[in-house]
Amino acid sequence: MVGYTDEELKKLTPLDITPVNDREINRVLFRELQQGKRHHFELVKRLKRKDGKIIWIQLYVFGIPDAEGIGQRTFGMVFDITEKMQVQDDLQAAQAELARSMQMSRMGTMAASIAHEINQPLAAMIGSAGAGLRWLAQTPPNFDEATENFKRIARDGQRAQPTSSRGSVRCFNPAKRLTACST
């Protein structure tokens, strides 16, 4: 699992192959086991392989009193959980990417909604301008109808102004579309 021969492992302690930042908790738990403050401990930790690669293990350590009752023997079981940890890391990365994608989707929906809010009055303005020009092109020109269309253009222009200049903010709610929010 760690790439050392049996002879090399006999010359090493578990702390020797534990990354420096992970050693203290290992030291504390093992000391408490030796002092009888605990009978066992379980730990998920990293080990540094001989080739320098880091692996993850699930470690179970327990003490069993010796036959004379004077001391205890320490036993440990180790399970390589590197693949499990990699899957968890991949899952977290996928969840983070999903969260980013959802945020981008919300922003896209909001941008489309804003575009709609701006394009709708612009389309009305174009229609009113065309109608006003047609009223003016008649013989005789119908100034009253043309004036009404130009007033409509002015009202639609006010609707097309950014919402912030009108003193309100719009919030996107998927169930309700754009709704007024308190600021």
Buried (B, 14 or more C-beta within 10 A) or exposed (E): EBEBEEEEBEEEEBEEBBEEEBBEEBEEBBEEBEEEEBEBBEBEBBBBBEEEEEBBBBBBBBBEEEEEEEEBEEEBEBEBBBEEBEEEEEEEEEEEEEEEEEEEEEEEEBEEBBEEBBEEBEEBBEBBBEBBEEBBEEEEEBEEBBEBBBEBBEEBEEBBEEBEEEEEEBEBEEEEEBEEEEE
